[in-house]
Amino acid sequence: MATIYGEACLAQATKITDKNGEVTGGPVYYITKAFGGAFGKFLAGFFAVAIILALGFMGNMVQSNSISDAFKTAFGVPAWIIGIAVAVIAAFIFLGGIGRIASFTEKCVPIMAALYLLGGLIILIINIKNVPGAFASIFTGAFTPEAVVGGGAGIAVREAIRRGVSRGLFSNEAGMGSTPHAHAIAKVDKPQDQGEVAMVGVFIDTFVVLTMTALVILSTGVVEVGTKFGFGKDNVNFTGTAVAQKAFEHGFGGLGPKFVALCLLFFAFSTIIGWYFFARQNVKYLFGDKAIVPFTVIGIICIFCGSLLKVDLVWNLSDLFNALMVLPNIFALLFLGGKIAKFAKGDKVEM
């Protein structure tokens, strides 16, 4: 939350208005301000290339993969059909420009988030007697002698950082440098105001939505605590979205997987739209308006291809490019930490 506060404040303070009257902002501008000269331009360019690859191409492959996987599990629809459908709808929205992108996301995301949380709450009420045990299993898994020994040996720490940080970045994007593009175009009186809004977003996403999902999975007994991937009485292995679908099936029966698939469709698709916009801003920064159409075409092809790939391959590619875009962004945030502190105090900050 502190990280994204800094990102949002800096994005507001360094945003520009281009020749077409479009407000633009993001890490490339505060990275350039932070370091200046040739080094600042190099880091900004490095970030721009990384985010185009990480979100515009690889990240959206992950999202389309999740959608196709969920629909195949819930409805038995072949992945290639879902891939084509998602790619066509995405193309329609992409070609409509920023106005159509904003209109779609502001209408769909709040409704689907509320619906998902309501569904999760119903599952927890149905399994209320198991909720204390679910909380207990979290702390037991973290502080048992085995966990302490593993941590001391460095193995558990390495895996916790590897999995925890990468998934944390993927869920709320704080520190990754993606959401500042959206925070930059918000209309607020002071940069601090947008920083506070950004913090609320991370809290809801991570602490509320993701904790709800974890408790649903643990309280339904879908995961056997103490095993890596042991699910259900027949101990069949599941990964990705299928884990949540199996958990919701315990409360909603056959409707559970379908409920998760529909929620995921809107969550993942709105992410595709948002990530396209973030990457598009950096394509524009590097190559100008003429490059937007070729980028859009490649992005649509990646959306289709992502629906056909295996889960592990897609996630590994995404994690790699996410890490590359984090580095220059974090360097800039650390370098500009003093200015972020001034924002937090309510002081006027000169960039």
C-alpha positions in Angstrom: 0.0 0.0 0.0 2.9 2.4 0.8 4.6 1.5 -2.5 1.5 2.2 -4.6 0.9 5.4 -2.7 4.3 6.6 -3.9 3.6 5.4 -7.5 0.3 7.2 -7.7 1.6 10.5 -6.2 4.6 10.5 -8.6 2.4 9.7 -11.6 0.1 12.6 -10.8 3.0 15.0 -10.2 4.8 14.1 -13.5 1.9 13.6 -15.9 1.8 15.5 -19.2 -0.8 16.5 -21.8 0.2 15.5 -25.4 -0.4 17.3 -28.6 -3.8 15.6 -29.0 -5.0 16.8 -25.6 -4.7 13.4 -24.0 -3.4 13.2 -20.5 -0.5 10.7 -20.2 1.6 9.6 -17.2 3.4 6.7 -15.7 6.8 5.5 -14.5 8.7 6.5 -17.7 8.1 10.1 -16.7 9.1 9.9 -13.0 12.0 7.6 -13.8 13.3 10.3 -16.2 12.8 13.0 -13.5 14.5 10.9 -10.9 17.8 10.2 -12.7 17.8 12.7 -15.6 20.2 12.7 -18.5 21.1 9.7 -20.6 20.9 7.2 -17.6 17.3 8.3 -16.8 16.3 8.0 -20.5 17.9 4.5 -20.6 16.0 3.3 -17.5 12.8 4.8 -18.8 13.2 3.0 -22.1 14.1 -0.2 -20.4 11.0 0.0 -18.3 8.8 0.8 -21.4 10.1 -2.2 -23.3 9.7 -4.5 -20.3 6.1 -3.4 -19.6 5.1 -3.9 -23.2 6.4 -7.5 -23.1 5.2 -8.2 -19.6 1.7 -6.9 -19.8 0.8 -6.2 -23.4 2.0 -9.6 -24.5 2.9 -12.2 -21.8 0.5 -10.9 -19.1 -2.5 -10.9 -21.3 -1.6 -14.5 -22.4 -1.9 -15.4 -18.7 -5.3 -13.8 -18.4 -6.7 -15.5 -21.6 -5.2 -18.8 -20.4 -7.1 -18.5 -17.1 -10.4 -17.7 -18.9 -10.1 -20.6 -21.3 -9.1 -23.0 -18.5 -12.0 -22.0 -16.3 -14.6 -22.3 -19.2 -13.2 -25.7 -20.2 -13.6 -26.9 -16.7 -17.0 -25.4 -16.1 -18.7 -25.8 -19.5 -16.5 -28.1 -21.5 -15.8 -25.5 -24.2 -12.6 -26.0 -26.2 -9.9 -23.6 -25.4 -9.5 -22.4 -29.0 -13.1 -21.3 -29.2 -12.8 -19.2 -26.0 -9.5 -17.8 -27.3 -11.1 -16.6 -30.5 -14.1 -15.1 -28.6 -11.9 -13.2 -26.1 -9.6 -12.0 -28.8 -12.5 -10.6 -30.9 -14.2 -8.8 -28.0 -10.8 -7.4 -26.9 -10.1 -6.1 -30.4 -13.5 -4.4 -30.5 -12.7 -2.6 -27.2 -9.1 -1.8 -28.0 -10.0 -0.2 -31.3 -12.6 2.0 -29.5 -9.8 4.0 -27.8 -9.5 5.1 -24.2 -13.1 6.1 -23.8 -14.4 2.6 -24.6 -11.7 1.1 -22.4 -12.7 3.2 -19.4 -16.4 2.7 -19.9 -16.0 -1.1 -19.9 -13.9 -1.4 -16.8 -15.7 1.1 -14.6 -19.0 -0.7 -15.2 -17.9 -4.3 -15.0 -15.3 -4.5 -12.3 -17.3 -3.2 -9.2 -20.3 -5.4 -10.0 -18.3 -8.6 -10.5 -16.2 -7.9 -7.4 -19.3 -7.5 -5.3 -20.8 -10.7 -6.7 -17.7 -12.7 -6.1 -17.4 -11.5 -2.5 -21.0 -12.4 -1.9 -20.5 -15.9 -3.3 -17.4 -16.3 -1.2 -19.3 -15.1 1.9 -22.0 -17.6 1.3 -19.5 -20.5 1.1 -17.9 -19.4 4.3 -21.3 -19.2 6.1 -22.1 -22.7 4.8 -18.7 -24.0 6.2 -18.6 -21.6 9.2 -17.4 -24.4 11.6 -14.3 -24.9 9.4 -13.3 -21.2 9.3 -11.4 -21.2 12.6 -9.5 -24.3 11.4 -8.7 -22.6 8.2 -7.1 -19.6 10.0 -5.3 -22.1 12.3 -3.8 -24.0 9.4 -2.3 -20.8 8.0 -0.4 -20.0 11.2 0.4 -23.7 11.7 1.9 -23.9 8.3 4.0 -20.8 8.9 5.3 -21.5 12.4 5.7 -25.3 12.8 9.2 -26.6 13.6 9.4 -27.9 10.0 8.7 -24.4 8.6 11.3 -22.8 11.0 14.0 -25.3 10.1 13.2 -24.9 6.4 13.4 -21.1 6.8 16.7 -21.4 8.6 18.1 -23.4 5.8 17.0 -20.8 3.3 14.8 -23.2 1.3 11.4 -22.0 2.6 12.5 -18.3 2.5 13.6 -18.7 -1.1 10.3 -20.3 -2.1 8.2 -17.8 -0.1 9.9 -14.9 -1.8 9.8 -16.6 -5.2 6.1 -17.5 -5.0 4.8 -14.8 -2.6 6.4 -11.8 -4.2 5.6 -12.8 -7.8 2.0 -13.6 -7.0 1.7 -10.5 -4.8 2.9 -8.4 -7.7 0.5 -10.1 -10.1 -2.5 -9.6 -7.8 -2.2 -5.9 -6.8 0.6 -4.7 -9.0 2.0 -2.5 -6.3 5.6 -1.7 -7.2 5.3 -3.1 -10.7 4.8 0.2 -12.4 1.6 -0.7 -14.2 -1.2 1.0 -12.3 0.5 4.5 -12.2 -0.7 4.9 -15.9 -4.3 4.8 -14.7 -3.6 6.9 -11.6 -1.9 9.6 -13.7 -5.1 10.4 -15.7 -7.4 10.7 -12.6 -8.7 14.2 -11.9 -7.8 15.1 -8.3 -6.9 18.3 -6.5 -3.6 17.0 -5.1 -1.4 14.0 -5.9 -1.8 12.8 -2.3 -5.6 12.3 -3.0 -4.9 9.8 -5.7 -2.3 8.1 -3.6 -4.9 7.4 -0.9 -7.3 6.0 -3.5 -4.6 3.7 -4.8 -3.9 2.4 -1.2 -7.6 1.5 -0.8 -7.5 -0.5 -4.1 -4.6 -2.6 -2.9 -6.3 -3.2 0.4 -9.5 -4.4 -1.2 -7.8 -6.6 -3.8 -5.2 -8.3 -1.5 -6.6 -8.2 2.0 -10.3 -8.7 1.2 -10.7 -10.5 -2.2 -7.6 -12.8 -2.0 -8.1 -13.6 1.7 -11.7 -14.5 0.9 -10.5 -16.9 -1.8 -7.9 -18.5 0.5 -10.5 -19.1 3.3 -13.0 -20.5 0.8 -10.4 -23.0 -0.4 -9.2 -24.0 3.1 -12.6 -24.1 4.8 -14.1 -26.4 2.1 -11.3 -28.9 2.7 -10.4 -28.9 -1.0 -6.7 -28.6 0.0 -5.3 -31.1 2.4 -3.1 -29.0 4.7 0.4 -30.2 4.7 0.6 -31.4 1.1 1.6 -29.4 -1.9 -1.3 -30.3 -4.2 -3.6 -32.9 -2.6 -7.2 -32.3 -3.4 -10.3 -34.2 -2.4 -10.8 -37.8 -1.4 -9.4 -39.1 -4.7 -6.3 -36.9 -4.3 -6.6 -35.7 -7.9 -4.2 -32.9 -8.7 -5.5 -29.4 -9.7 -3.7 -26.2 -10.5 -4.7 -22.6 -11.3 -8.3 -21.7 -11.5 -9.5 -25.3 -11.0 -8.6 -25.1 -7.3 -11.1 -22.2 -6.7 -13.7 -23.9 -8.9 -13.4 -27.1 -6.9 -13.8 -25.1 -3.6 -17.0 -23.3 -4.8 -18.4 -26.6 -6.0 -18.5 -27.7 -2.4 -21.0 -25.0 -1.6 -22.9 -24.4 -4.9 -22.7 -27.9 -6.4 -22.5 -28.0 -10.2 -23.0 -24.2 -10.3 -19.8 -23.6 -8.4 -17.3 -24.0 -11.3 -19.6 -22.0 -13.6 -19.9 -19.2 -11.0 -16.1 -18.9 -10.8 -15.7 -19.1 -14.5 -18.1 -16.2 -15.1 -16.5 -14.1 -12.4 -13.1 -14.8 -13.7 -14.2 -13.9 -17.2 -14.9 -10.3 -16.1 -12.0 -10.0 -13.7 -9.4 -11.4 -16.2 -10.9 -9.7 -19.2 -11.0 -6.3 -17.5 -7.3 -6.9 -16.6 -6.6 -7.6 -20.3 -8.2 -4.3 -21.2 -6.3 -2.4 -18.5 -2.9 -4.0 -19.3 -3.4 -3.2 -22.9 -3.9 0.4 -22.0 -0.8 0.5 -19.8 1.4 -1.1 -22.5 -0.2 1.2 -25.2 1.0 4.2 -23.3 4.6 3.0 -23.4 4.4 2.0 -27.0 3.3 5.6 -27.7 6.2 6.9 -25.5 8.8 4.9 -27.4 7.5 4.9 -31.0 4.7 7.4 -31.3 1.0 7.0 -32.4 2.0 5.1 -35.6 3.1 2.0 -33.6 -0.3 1.6 -31.8 -2.0 -0.4 -34.5 0.8 -2.9 -35.1 1.1 -3.3 -31.3 -2.7 -3.9 -31.0 -2.6 -6.6 -33.7 0.3 -8.5 -32.0 -1.5 -8.1 -28.6 -4.7 -9.7 -30.0 -2.7 -12.6 -31.4 -1.0 -13.2 -28.0 -4.4 -13.2 -26.3 -5.5 -16.0 -28.6 -2.2 -18.0 -28.3 -2.3 -17.7 -24.5 -5.6 -19.6 -24.3 -3.9 -22.6 -25.9 -0.7 -22.8 -23.8 0.0 -24.8 -20.7 -0.4 -23.0 -17.3 3.1 -23.3 -16.0 4.8 -22.0 -19.2 2.5 -19.0 -19.3 3.1 -18.1 -15.7 6.9 -18.5 -15.9 7.1 -16.2 -18.9 5.0 -13.6 -17.2 7.0 -13.8 -13.9 10.2 -13.2 -15.9 9.1 -10.1 -17.6 7.3 -8.8 -14.5 10.6 -8.9 -12.7 12.4 -6.9 -15.4 9.8 -4.1 -15.3 9.9 -3.9 -11.5 13.6 -3.1 -11.2 13.8 0.4 -12.8 10.5 1.3 -11.2 11.7 0.4 -7.7 15.0 2.2 -8.2 13.1 5.4 -9.0 10.7 5.0 -6.0 13.7 4.6 -3.7 15.5 7.5 -5.2 12.4 9.7 -4.9 11.5 8.5 -1.4 12.0 11.9 0.1 9.5 13.5 -2.2 7.0 10.7 -1.5 7.4 11.5 2.2 6.6 15.1 1.5 3.5 14.1 -0.4 2.4 12.1 2.7 2.9 15.2 5.0 0.8 17.3 2.7 3.7 19.5 1.6 3.9 21.0 -1.9 6.4 19.0 -4.0 8.4 20.4 -6.9 9.4 17.7 -9.5 
